[in-house]
Amino acid sequence: MALVNDILLGATAAFILASLVGVFRIVRGPTMPDRVIAVNIIGSNVVIVIALLAAAIGEPGALDIALVYALLNFLLSIAISKFTVERGGVL
């Protein structure tokens, strides 16, 4: 069982590193669509990290948190896209 937990924690670390690449894209993104996609990727990675940690520590209640965060991430992406289009930008 310890091997499975180590694999899950390793995968968690990989997704955290992928999120750091997204932070770089948010800061240095040349256009607004790059930044919107990076925010969406980071939100999706956070959901995956929460789910992997829930599996690693054996806490199924954290999956509810991941589900709510996934819904909020979706709504945030829609809101940012709508705001960008209304300001004259095209996604």
KATAMO-V909657 format. One record per residue. SS is DSSP state (H for helix, E for strand, - for the rest). PHI is phi in whole degrees, -180 to 180 (999 if undefined). OMEGA is omega in whole degrees, 0 to 359 (NA if undefined). Layout:
ss=<SS | SS>
phi=<PHI | PHI>
omega=<OMEGA | OMEGA>
This chain:
ss=<- | H | H | H | H | H | H | H | H | H | H | H | H | H | H | H | H | H | H | H | H | H | H | H | H | H | H | H | - | - | - | H | H | H | H | H | H | H | H | H | H | H | H | H | H | H | H | H | H | H | H | H | H | H | H | H | H | - | - | - | - | H | H | H | H | H | H | H | H | H | H | H | H | H | H | H | H | H | H | H | H | H | H | H | H | H | - | - | - | - | ->
phi=<999 | -66 | -65 | -64 | -64 | -64 | -66 | -64 | -70 | -66 | -65 | -61 | -63 | -64 | -70 | -67 | -64 | -64 | -68 | -65 | -64 | -65 | -63 | -60 | -69 | -67 | -72 | -103 | -58 | -73 | -129 | -64 | -60 | -62 | -70 | -64 | -66 | -65 | -63 | -65 | -65 | -64 | -62 | -66 | -66 | -64 | -62 | -65 | -63 | -62 | -66 | -66 | -66 | -62 | -70 | -70 | -96 | 73 | -116 | -69 | -66 | -71 | -67 | -64 | -64 | -63 | -65 | -64 | -65 | -64 | -66 | -65 | -63 | -63 | -64 | -63 | -63 | -65 | -65 | -65 | -63 | -64 | -63 | -66 | -67 | -68 | -84 | 105 | -82 | -117 | -89>
omega=<180 | 179 | 179 | 178 | 178 | 178 | 179 | 179 | 175 | 177 | 177 | 179 | 179 | 179 | 176 | 177 | 177 | 177 | 178 | 174 | 177 | 177 | 177 | 181 | 177 | 183 | 187 | 183 | 182 | 182 | 179 | 178 | 176 | 181 | 179 | 180 | 179 | 177 | 179 | 179 | 179 | 178 | 178 | 178 | 177 | 178 | 180 | 179 | 178 | 180 | 179 | 177 | 177 | 179 | 183 | 182 | 177 | 181 | 183 | 179 | 179 | 178 | 175 | 178 | 179 | 180 | 179 | 179 | 177 | 178 | 178 | 178 | 178 | 180 | 177 | 179 | 178 | 181 | 180 | 179 | 179 | 179 | 181 | 180 | 180 | 179 | 176 | 178 | 179 | 177 | NA>
